[in-house]
Amino acid sequence: MKIDWAALGSVFGVSLVVTVGLVALFTLGVTALSRREKAAAQGNSAALAVTSAYVCFAACAAAVAYGMYLIVAKA
């Protein structure tokens, strides 16, 4: 049995980058929700913060759904 170390390293690298990216995107969404709370406390409009939070969470959900699609399509 021979292990293709280059392919294994490539899979590891891509999964690491995607995981860090999803965590960062989710963190941006949570930060935007925090800004919404701060804007509401100050009496300002929070529309931009809410919109950006929804966009971040929708992108996270889309990435997870795409990953599931890739798993199911290859099975």
N, C-alpha and C positions, 0 to 999 in steps of 0.2 A: 504494500500500500504506500502510495506516494502522496504527500500533502503538498498542494500548491500554495506555498507560503505567500506569494505575491497576491493571489486572489483573496486569501484569508485576511491579509493586511488591508487590502482595499475595502473589503466588507466592514472590517473593524473601523477604519477611518471614516467611511461614509456614515455608518451608524452613530459614531461619536459626534460627528458634525451635526447630523440631523437632530440628535437628542439635545445637544447644547442649544441649537437653534430653536427648538420647540420650547425648551425651558425659558430661554430669553424672551420669546414671543409671549408666552403665558405671563411672565413677570411684567412685561410691558402692559399687558391687559390689567393686571392687578394694580399696577402703579396708576394707570389711568382711572380706575375706579376710586383709588385713594384721592386723586386730584378732584374727582367729582364731589366727594364728601367735603373736601376743603373748600371748593367753590360754593357749594350749597351753604356751608356754614358762614361764608362771607357775604352771601346774598348775590353772588354772580351767576351767570349762565354756565351750565355744565354740559351743554350740548356737544361741544368738541371732545370733551373727556369721555363722555358716554359713547359717542360714535367711534372713537379710536379704540375703546375697550371692546366694543362689539366686533370691530374689524379684527383685532388681535385674537379674540376667542374664536371667531369664525375661521380664521386662517389655521389655528391650531386644530379645530375640528376637521377642516378639510384635509390637512396633512395626515391626521390619524385615519380618516376614511380612505384616503388614497393608499396608505400603508396596508390597511385591511383588504382593499381591493387587490393590491399586488399579491398578498398572501393567498387569497381565495382564487385568483386567476391562475396562479402557478400550481395550485393543488390538483 
